Amino acid sequence: MFLNHSREVLRLLTSLQADLLILEENELLFFNYFFSFLSSVLGLSITIWIWMLNKKQNRRKDRIYKQLSGTNALLIIWVILMIISRFGSILPIVLFGTPGYDNHLNLYEEYWILFVLIPIVVFMQSWFTVRLVYQAGRWIFSTFLLCMLTAFVLQLTTTVSQEKLNLAYHQRFERDYNYIDQEIRIAKEKYGIDYSEQTVEILKKQVTESSVKQVESVKKAFFGDRPVTLDTIILQKIIIRNYKEGGRYYYKRNAIENWRYALPIDILKQLSYFDQNAKETKELLEVLKEMIDLVNTPEIHWQEYQNFTETERRRSLGARYNIPDPLIEQLKKVQTRLLEDDLYSDFFKNLQAIKDRE
């Protein structure tokens, strides 16, 4: 129970700065059995230590061996607990909880044999010195069966469901996920675009390496001198709406390079590639609309944070600190130019004016 609850606490820590570490079903089952078998054989080691406390032996050598057996049992317990606690805490805090982590170290797929060998080593090491005093062949076989049975019982009775923490984490980004699912469904029904499960999964991540690369690749697609595909335009709209920040900022606050998304002038250039009634034109105008909405996001004071969702708070902070002034000026110029164009004036006349930063 301690190991299972500790796993959930450490998973919670990964969500403080990175995406929550969520285990696959087969991976979760594997580690549940590992904790169960490890607990069972560690319990056997404690039992052997208690057995070996009885020093009533005629030969002095046997008494020494019994003391050695008890010491060895305690040693294997504390060494294994030290290893498990050290790796189990350092990896979630330092690696799994670091922004950018994207399953670079998969213990289940790459090092599964290690987790099979640890309980076996503990079991064999616990009996190793006992055999110097007793003929323990029958007892070794009996305790092996008892450890197996105990492990299966522990797995059924002490397992902690990860769904409670997963649900709490998903509720933080419920608005993001609902919008993504809605746009993906509309894209399929309206335009026949079928995004892969991997693309949608990455779209729902926050700061993993694949999520950052997705934001960067979508922005890069607008730089070229050729039309952008409709599926990329819709992805850009979703990314802006959910304000996916991606990587770190490497420039000064007002540097336009800090803008993670397509520039307004690039969208204006893309509009020239498509007909007025084209579906790409409609979605490009929606991207501009999302930019204006993001720039106009009202500031949320910290006293009122509890009244807003995670997305609303993130957009508010982004609009206040991470939108460069040159981007706002460029967006104003593009909006003015499109308002003067009869082809697009009807779309923009109902939009809010772009607010200046205070």
Helices and strands as residue ranges (DSSP letters): H 2-14, H 25-51, H 60-90, I 91-96, H 107-110, H 112-128, G 130-132, H 137-157, H 163-172, H 174-191, H 197-203, H 209-221, H 230-241, G 256-258, H 264-271, H 279-295, G 302-307, H 310-321, H 325-339, H 345-348
